[in-house]
Amino acid sequence: MTARARVSQRSLRFTESVIREMTRLANQHGAVNLSQGFPDFPAPELIKEAAARAVMADVNQYAITWGAKSLRDALVAKQQRFTGLTFDPEREVTVCCGATECMAAVMMALVDPGDEVIVFEPYYENYGPDAILSGAVPRFVRLREPDWSFDPAELAAAFNARTRAIVVNTPNNPTGKVFSRAELEQIAALCRQWDAIAITDEIYEHILYDGAKHVSMASLDGMRERTVTISGLSKTWSVTGWRVGWCLAAPELTGAIRKVHDFLTVGAPAPLQEAAAVALAMPEEYYAKLADTYRERREFLVPVLARAGFKPFRPRGAYYVMTDISDFGFPDEMTAFGLQFGHGLGLALHERPIISRVVSLDHPTEIKEGMVFALETYCPAADGYSAARIEEEVVVTDKGHRVITLFPAEELPISHRY
């Protein structure tokens, strides 16, 4: 008798990560990867050296399940320095394998099957599945462009007696929104009214532009005891592969979170926790320089996208740019970005690397060197585009809306190769 393949019903309620799928496709086809949130520059030497020292000092066995003492102490000191909040490193800090594990552990620790969890959309794709895996029902409240504000009445209507938690990501992935103090106060008032927990993902807290200020939900009146604050090493210190994150919460909440974390992963990598403690003590100048580095990239990318026919929304935080692609004429974003390989613009569908540039017919000016994109053109009727010899410039008209110009990557200036 052959075994019958069977998977859980909960696993059928969400899809594989689109972000990670795009990265695999980019790697497979040699494309430029603009889909996943990691930097293209080195991590600070200081923390790399600290990690190497820890490894060579044989800090290679399990740390305390909820985090090495050096890291927990450093976390409490940093939180005090930047928010004025005081936490007990022995009872209110949990170190996990990245902020992503923190979110999953928090959901499983604090939410029961049938409870509702409010999530602002668009949202980082893990939040929905995390709610489902914990048995909760996600309720979505829309953030509306151009400033990604929410309708207070819609948010208030989402809260009810079954609401257990709300997820607040600020600065926000993917919109770049930085929630204002007034907006956070509205959310806090509803949490207090309905006895709900605020789960805040603040991993982009130091990547801010145009004078935007990060406000931690736990710093608001009445929210210290009902907020779980999540952050991590990945984004601020450019080490997304290290997987060191943390959550700060009142002792009653932390006790449950620690138990779930223990049986999910036991603990985060011990030598990297020692390096994280060093990172957290870095001076404020480091954070200012980091934000300025990303601001320069924003100033480059946003106008490039606009010239290419996208309608970008200028982010005030994090390192993503949301764009309106409706003018391209695709039925949905999946078709637009090549997950359906039948037509239109796709990601890395050629055997050899080609850089494509997209130009609106309304602006038939010469293409600038800076207008280099991670998109390629897939056209079933033009198989020659993937041949060994490609003309220096091939112009294709896509339904009369766009002119697409292809260049072999090796013919680009060195500074624009990927």
C-alpha positions in Angstrom: 0.0 0.0 0.0 1.5 3.3 -1.1 1.5 6.2 1.3 -1.0 8.9 0.6 0.5 12.4 0.2 -1.2 14.8 2.6 -0.4 18.3 3.6 -2.0 20.4 6.3 -4.9 22.7 5.4 -3.1 25.7 6.9 -0.2 25.2 4.4 -2.7 25.5 1.5 -3.9 28.9 2.7 -0.8 30.8 1.6 1.7 30.6 -1.2 5.5 30.3 -1.4 7.3 33.5 -0.8 7.2 35.7 -4.0 10.3 37.6 -2.8 12.4 34.6 -2.3 11.1 33.0 -5.6 12.2 36.2 -7.5 15.7 35.8 -5.9 16.0 32.2 -7.1 14.9 33.2 -10.6 17.4 36.1 -10.6 20.2 33.7 -9.5 19.1 31.1 -12.1 19.1 33.5 -15.0 21.9 35.9 -14.0 19.5 38.8 -13.6 19.9 41.9 -11.5 17.9 41.3 -8.3 15.9 44.2 -7.0 13.3 42.1 -5.4 14.7 41.1 -2.0 15.7 43.5 0.8 19.5 43.2 1.2 22.3 45.7 0.5 24.9 45.6 -2.2 27.7 46.9 0.0 29.8 45.3 2.8 28.8 45.1 6.4 30.8 47.3 8.8 34.3 46.0 9.4 33.8 46.5 13.2 31.1 43.8 13.5 32.7 41.4 11.0 35.9 41.5 13.1 33.8 41.0 16.3 32.2 37.9 14.8 35.6 36.5 13.7 37.0 37.1 17.2 34.0 35.3 18.7 34.4 32.3 16.4 38.2 32.1 17.1 37.5 32.4 20.8 35.4 29.3 20.4 32.0 30.9 21.2 30.5 28.2 19.1 28.1 26.4 21.4 24.6 27.2 22.4 24.0 30.6 23.9 21.3 31.0 26.5 18.0 30.3 24.7 16.6 33.8 24.9 19.9 35.5 24.1 23.5 35.9 25.2 23.7 38.2 28.2 26.1 40.6 26.4 23.6 41.1 23.6 20.6 41.5 26.0 22.4 44.1 28.0 23.4 45.9 24.8 19.8 45.9 23.5 18.5 47.4 26.7 21.2 50.1 26.7 20.4 51.0 23.0 16.7 51.1 23.6 17.2 53.5 26.6 19.5 55.6 24.4 17.1 56.0 21.5 13.6 55.8 23.0 14.1 56.5 26.7 12.4 53.2 27.5 13.9 50.9 30.2 13.7 47.1 29.8 14.8 44.3 32.1 17.4 42.2 30.2 16.6 39.2 32.3 12.8 39.2 31.9 11.8 41.3 28.9 14.2 40.5 26.0 14.1 37.5 23.6 16.8 37.0 20.9 15.6 35.0 17.9 16.9 33.8 14.5 16.0 37.1 12.9 13.0 39.4 13.2 11.1 37.0 11.0 11.3 34.3 13.6 10.4 36.9 16.2 7.1 37.6 14.5 6.2 34.0 14.1 7.1 33.2 17.7 5.1 36.2 19.0 2.0 35.2 17.0 2.2 31.6 18.2 2.8 32.7 21.8 0.1 35.4 22.0 -2.7 34.5 19.6 -5.2 31.6 19.8 -7.0 29.9 17.0 -10.0 32.0 15.9 -8.5 35.3 17.2 -8.2 38.1 14.7 -5.0 39.9 13.8 -5.1 43.3 12.0 -2.5 43.9 9.3 -2.1 47.0 7.2 -1.8 46.3 3.5 0.3 46.4 1.4 2.5 44.5 3.9 5.6 42.4 4.2 4.5 39.1 3.0 5.3 37.1 6.1 2.6 38.7 8.2 -0.3 37.0 6.7 1.1 33.4 6.8 2.3 34.1 10.4 -1.2 34.8 11.4 -2.5 31.7 9.6 0.1 29.4 11.1 -0.9 30.6 14.6 -4.5 29.8 13.8 -5.6 33.4 13.6 -7.7 35.2 11.1 -6.0 38.1 9.4 -8.0 41.3 8.9 -6.6 43.7 6.4 -6.8 47.5 6.5 -5.6 49.4 3.5 -3.0 52.0 3.4 -3.8 54.5 0.6 -1.4 56.2 -1.7 0.1 58.7 -2.2 0.9 59.1 1.5 -0.1 55.6 2.5 -2.5 56.9 5.1 -5.3 54.8 6.6 -8.9 55.6 7.1 -9.5 55.9 10.8 -13.1 54.7 10.4 -12.0 51.6 8.5 -9.4 50.8 11.1 -11.9 51.3 14.0 -14.3 49.0 12.2 -11.7 46.3 12.0 -11.4 46.1 15.8 -13.9 43.9 17.6 -14.1 41.5 20.6 -12.1 38.9 18.7 -9.2 41.2 17.9 -6.1 40.0 19.7 -3.4 42.0 18.0 -2.4 44.5 15.3 0.8 44.4 13.3 2.4 47.8 12.8 5.5 48.0 10.6 7.2 51.4 10.7 9.1 52.5 8.7 7.0 50.3 6.4 8.0 47.6 4.0 7.1 48.0 1.1 5.6 51.5 1.1 8.3 53.5 2.8 5.7 55.0 5.1 6.7 56.3 8.5 3.7 56.3 10.8 3.3 59.6 12.5 2.8 60.0 16.2 -0.8 61.0 15.7 -1.5 57.8 13.6 0.2 55.7 16.2 -1.9 57.4 18.9 -5.1 56.4 17.0 -3.9 52.8 16.9 -2.9 52.8 20.5 -6.3 54.1 21.6 -8.0 51.2 19.8 -5.6 48.7 21.3 -6.5 50.1 24.8 -10.2 50.1 24.0 -10.3 46.5 22.8 -7.5 45.1 25.0 -5.4 44.2 22.0 -1.6 43.8 21.6 0.4 45.9 19.3 3.1 43.9 17.5 5.5 46.4 16.0 8.2 45.6 13.4 10.7 48.4 13.7 13.6 46.9 11.8 14.0 49.9 9.6 13.9 52.4 12.5 17.2 54.0 11.5 16.6 54.3 7.8 14.7 57.6 7.6 14.6 60.5 5.1 13.5 64.1 4.8 13.4 64.7 8.6 11.1 61.8 9.3 11.1 60.7 12.9 10.6 57.2 14.2 8.2 56.8 17.1 8.2 53.5 19.0 4.7 52.4 19.9 5.8 51.2 23.3 6.8 54.8 24.2 3.1 56.0 24.0 1.0 56.3 27.1 -0.5 53.0 28.2 1.4 51.0 25.5 4.5 49.8 27.3 2.8 46.8 28.7 0.8 45.9 25.6 3.4 46.3 22.9 5.9 43.7 21.5 8.7 45.6 19.8 10.6 43.6 17.2 13.8 44.6 15.4 17.0 42.9 14.3 20.5 43.2 13.0 19.8 42.5 9.3 18.9 45.9 7.9 20.7 48.5 10.0 24.0 46.6 10.0 23.7 45.0 6.5 24.0 41.4 7.6 20.7 39.8 6.4 22.3 36.4 6.4 23.3 36.4 10.0 19.7 35.9 11.3 19.8 37.7 14.6 16.7 39.5 15.7 15.0 40.4 19.0 11.7 41.3 20.6 11.1 43.4 23.7 8.0 43.0 25.8 6.5 42.9 29.3 7.5 39.9 31.4 4.1 38.1 31.0 4.3 38.3 27.2 8.1 37.5 27.1 7.6 34.3 29.1 5.3 32.9 26.5 7.4 34.2 23.6 10.6 32.6 25.0 8.9 29.2 25.3 7.7 29.2 21.7 11.1 30.4 20.5 12.9 27.7 22.4 11.0 24.9 20.6 11.2 26.6 17.2 15.0 27.2 17.0 16.5 26.9 20.4 18.7 29.9 19.9 20.3 32.4 17.5 23.9 31.8 16.4 26.1 32.3 19.4 29.2 34.0 17.9 27.0 36.4 15.9 25.2 37.5 19.0 28.5 38.6 20.4 29.1 40.7 17.2 25.6 42.1 17.5 26.4 43.4 21.0 29.3 45.3 19.5 27.1 46.6 16.7 24.5 48.0 19.1 27.1 50.1 20.8 28.1 52.0 17.6 27.8 55.8 17.7 24.9 57.8 16.4 27.1 59.0 13.5 26.9 55.5 12.1 23.1 55.6 11.8 23.1 59.0 10.2 25.6 57.9 7.6 23.6 54.7 6.9 20.4 56.8 6.3 22.3 59.2 4.1 23.8 56.3 2.0 20.3 55.1 1.3 19.0 58.6 0.7 21.5 58.9 -2.2 20.3 55.7 -3.7 16.7 56.9 -3.4 17.6 60.1 -5.2 19.0 58.1 -8.0 16.3 55.5 -8.4 13.1 57.4 -8.0 13.6 59.8 -11.0 15.0 56.9 -13.1 11.8 55.0 -12.5 9.7 58.0 -13.3 11.5 58.6 -16.6 11.0 54.9 -17.5 7.2 55.3 -17.2 6.6 54.0 -13.7 4.8 56.2 -11.2 7.0 55.9 -8.1 6.0 57.0 -4.6 8.8 58.7 -2.7 9.6 56.7 0.5 10.2 58.5 3.8 11.8 55.4 5.3 13.1 51.9 4.7 14.7 51.1 1.4 11.9 50.2 -1.0 10.1 52.2 -3.7 6.5 51.4 -4.4 5.4 52.2 -8.0 2.2 52.4 -9.9 2.5 50.2 -13.0 -1.0 50.6 -14.3 0.1 52.5 -17.3 2.0 49.5 -18.6 -1.2 47.8 -19.5 -0.6 44.5 -17.7 -3.6 42.7 -16.1 -1.7 42.2 -12.8 1.7 42.6 -11.2 2.5 38.9 -11.5 2.2 39.1 -15.3 4.2 42.3 -15.3 7.2 40.8 -13.5 7.4 37.6 -15.4 5.9 35.0 -13.1 3.7 34.1 -16.1 6.2 33.6 -18.8 3.9 34.1 -21.8 4.3 37.8 -22.6 5.2 41.2 -21.5 8.1 42.3 -19.3 9.8 39.6 -17.2 12.7 39.0 -15.0 15.8 37.4 -16.3 14.3 35.1 -19.0 17.3 34.9 -21.3 20.3 32.6 -21.2 22.8 35.4 -21.3 22.6 38.6 -19.2 20.9 41.5 -21.0 20.0 44.9 -19.5 16.8 46.4 -20.7 15.8 50.0 -20.6 12.2 51.1 -20.8 11.3 54.5 -22.2 8.0 56.2 -22.5 7.0 57.2 -26.0 6.0 60.6 -24.6 9.7 61.3 -23.9 11.7 60.2 -27.0 14.9 61.7 -25.7 18.2 59.9 -25.7 18.5 57.2 -23.1 20.8 58.2 -20.3 23.5 55.8 -19.0 21.9 55.9 -15.6 18.6 54.4 -16.9 19.6 50.8 -16.3 17.0 48.4 -15.1 16.8 44.8 -13.8 14.1 44.0 -16.2 14.4 42.1 -19.5 12.0 41.7 -22.3 10.4 38.3 -23.1 8.8 38.1 -26.5 7.9 34.7 -27.8 7.9 35.9 -31.4 11.5 37.2 -31.1 13.5 34.2 -30.0 16.6 35.7 -31.5 17.0 38.0 -28.5 18.5 35.1 -26.6 20.9 34.1 -29.4 24.6 34.3 -29.1 24.9 37.4 -31.2 22.6 40.3 -30.4 22.5 43.7 -32.2 23.8 46.5 -30.1 20.4 48.1 -30.1 17.1 46.3 -30.7 13.8 48.3 -30.5 10.6 46.5 -29.7 7.2 48.1 -29.5 4.9 46.6 -26.9 1.3 47.2 -27.9 2.3 50.7 -28.9 2.8 51.8 -25.3 6.5 51.5 -24.7 9.8 51.3 -26.6 12.1 48.7 -25.1 15.8 48.9 -25.8 18.0 45.9 -25.1 21.8 46.0 -24.6 24.1 43.1 -24.0 25.5 43.6 -20.5 29.1 43.4 -21.6 28.6 46.4 -23.8 27.6 48.6 -20.8 30.2 50.7 -19.1 31.8 48.9 -16.2 30.1 51.1 -13.6 26.7 50.0 -14.9 27.2 46.3 -15.2 25.5 44.0 -12.7 
